[in-house]
Amino acid sequence: MSKLKIFSVVFLIFVLVGLIIQIGNESKSNYTNDKIKFLNTNSKFSQVRVRDFMFYQCGDVKRIGGKKEFVENAPDELFRIDGAWYICLDSRAKPIKSKCNVLSLGVNHDMSFDEEMHSSFECRVFSFDPFVEDKKFKVLRDSNPSLEYSPILKVDDRWIFYRVGIIGQTNNTKDLSNLKIKDLISFDEILDLTKLRDKVIDVLKMDIEGPEKDVIKNLDMNYACKYIKAFVFETHVRSKFADLVKLEKCFRLFWRHTRFREGNTRGPTGHLAGFQNPEDWALKMKNFHNELNLAEFMFTNGELYFVNINFI
């Protein structure tokens, strides 16, 4: 057999082998794509599986707030203390002194976070709580009889307290010029009331004891991604990853304190977080159907701190 014929036979063999491999790869690819399509459309597989939030490694985290005695008893500057919150001071993510806005939803009896953002960063602070009035605000109200039933208390030119709360969704538009104490209004109405619409909110802090799920559900993410630098909030029992994952459109988790306790264990720094007192973990395992439920609880229950990637 001539060398030319031998070469031709070998060449044909290589071509045939190549075709067989290509056909096999295409079949495998089609099978994989069909399987993915099935998993994404079948209701049994389309749920968000348990995973952690996408994370941002903030290089400069600062604790803000906390009562004086709690701060003095904390072993370090990042130790979790009652009433304190954390902000990221990286690059453009940090509040610009005297040019920042803070929207604080839920103050209770501790307005130390709001006060420090007002004094240290000279931010314009808008504090909301429909049911509880901190001592500082009560003194202001009592100093002027005309403020007895006023839902709005002006602390100074850069700090206003609203005895009003937030609700996730409402079909009844409130007359913002005629609000009453304990009224509940939407996030959009809060933007109009505070004149923060289309302005950057450097920190949106939310600690509203339950309704946060509905607030986040109704949050316009296109607006949030454009105007909210940091979103820090507390979740409560039965918080689900699926309820919060929409935040990943532009927000990344940079800090977290999971709440393992079910009781109200107190120490020299106020209410203790789980890892601060492991002997007092009080989780009732019967409340979790399986390890996935437990993992979801660990990722979503407690204080969550997000920063907007459009500002870093």
Residue pairs with C-beta under 8 A, 6 or more apart in sequence:
38 45
39 45
39 46
40 46
47 242
48 241
48 242
48 245
49 292
50 241
50 292
50 295
50 296
50 299
51 241
51 299
52 253
52 299
53 244
53 245
53 247
53 248
53 252
53 253
53 299
53 304
53 306
54 248
54 252
54 253
55 252
55 253
55 254
56 88
56 252
56 253
56 254
56 307
56 309
56 312
57 254
58 88
58 89
58 90
58 93
58 254
58 255
58 307
59 90
60 88
60 89
60 90
60 94
61 78
61 86
61 87
61 88
61 89
61 254
61 255
62 77
62 86
62 87
62 89
63 77
63 78
63 79
63 81
63 84
63 85
63 86
64 84
64 85
64 86
64 87
64 113
64 116
64 117
64 120
65 83
65 84
65 85
65 110
65 112
65 113
65 114
65 115
65 116
65 117
66 74
66 81
66 82
66 83
66 84
66 112
66 113
66 269
66 270
67 82
67 83
67 110
67 112
67 270
69 268
70 81
70 82
70 83
70 84
70 268
70 269
70 270
71 81
71 84
73 81
73 268
73 269
74 81
74 269
78 86
79 269
79 276
80 257
80 269
80 273
80 276
80 303
81 269
81 270
82 110
82 269
82 270
82 271
83 110
83 112
83 113
83 270
84 112
84 113
85 113
85 205
85 232
85 303
85 305
86 232
86 255
86 305
87 94
87 95
87 203
87 230
87 232
87 305
88 94
88 230
88 254
88 255
88 305
88 307
88 312
90 307
90 312
91 311
91 312
92 311
92 312
93 229
93 230
93 307
93 308
93 311
93 312
95 102
95 117
95 121
95 123
95 202
95 203
95 229
96 202
97 121
97 122
98 121
98 122
98 123
100 117
100 121
100 122
100 123
100 124
100 202
100 203
101 123
101 124
101 126
101 196
101 199
101 200
101 201
101 202
102 114
102 117
102 118
102 123
102 124
102 125
102 126
102 201
102 202
102 203
102 205
103 126
103 128
103 190
103 194
103 196
103 201
103 203
103 204
103 205
104 111
104 113
104 114
104 117
104 125
104 126
104 127
104 128
104 203
104 205
105 128
105 165
105 166
105 190
105 204
105 205
105 206
105 207
105 208
106 128
106 129
106 165
106 205
106 206
106 207
106 208
106 209
107 114
107 127
107 128
107 129
107 132
107 134
107 161
108 129
108 132
108 134
108 207
109 132
109 134
109 135
110 134
111 127
111 134
111 136
111 137
111 161
113 205
114 125
114 127
114 159
115 136
117 123
117 125
117 203
118 125
118 158
118 159
122 158
123 158
123 202
123 203
124 158
124 159
125 158
125 159
125 160
126 160
126 162
126 190
126 194
126 196
127 159
127 160
127 161
127 162
128 161
128 162
128 164
128 165
128 166
128 190
129 161
129 162
129 163
129 165
130 163
130 164
130 165
130 181
130 182
130 183
130 184
131 165
131 182
133 141
133 161
133 163
136 155
137 153
137 155
137 161
137 163
140 147
140 153
140 155
140 161
141 147
141 148
141 150
141 153
147 153
149 180
149 181
150 163
150 181
151 162
151 163
151 164
151 179
151 180
151 181
151 183
152 160
152 161
152 162
152 163
152 179
153 160
153 161
153 162
153 163
154 160
155 161
160 194
162 193
163 181
163 182
164 179
164 181
164 182
164 183
164 184
164 185
164 193
165 182
165 183
165 184
165 185
165 208
166 184
166 185
166 186
166 187
166 190
166 206
166 208
166 211
166 215
167 184
167 185
167 186
167 211
167 214
167 215
168 186
168 211
168 213
168 214
168 215
168 217
168 218
169 186
169 214
169 217
169 218
170 184
170 185
170 186
173 189
174 183
174 185
174 189
176 185
176 189
176 192
176 193
179 185
179 193
185 193
186 218
187 215
187 218
187 219
190 196
191 197
198 227
199 227
200 227
200 228
200 229
201 227
201 228
201 229
202 229
202 230
203 229
203 230
203 232
204 228
204 230
204 231
204 232
204 233
205 232
205 233
206 212
206 215
206 231
206 232
206 233
206 234
207 233
207 234
208 215
209 236
210 236
212 233
212 234
212 235
212 236
213 235
213 239
213 243
216 243
216 244
216 246
216 247
217 243
219 246
221 246
221 247
221 249
221 250
224 231
224 250
224 251
224 308
225 249
225 250
225 251
225 308
225 310
226 310
228 308
229 307
229 308
229 311
230 305
230 306
230 307
230 308
231 247
231 251
231 306
231 308
232 303
232 304
232 305
232 306
233 303
233 304
234 302
234 303
234 304
235 244
235 300
235 301
235 302
235 304
236 301
237 301
239 297
239 300
239 301
240 296
240 300
241 296
241 299
241 300
243 300
244 300
244 304
247 306
250 308
250 309
250 310
251 306
251 307
251 308
251 309
252 306
252 307
252 309
253 304
253 305
253 306
254 305
254 306
254 307
255 303
255 305
256 302
256 303
256 304
256 305
257 273
257 302
257 303
258 273
258 274
258 275
258 298
258 299
258 301
258 302
259 273
259 274
259 301
259 302
259 303
260 273
260 274
260 275
260 281
260 282
260 283
261 272
261 273
261 274
261 277
261 280
261 281
261 282
262 282
262 283
262 284
263 280
263 282
264 271
265 271
265 272
265 277
265 280
266 272
267 276
267 277
269 276
272 280
273 302
274 281
285 294
288 294
288 297
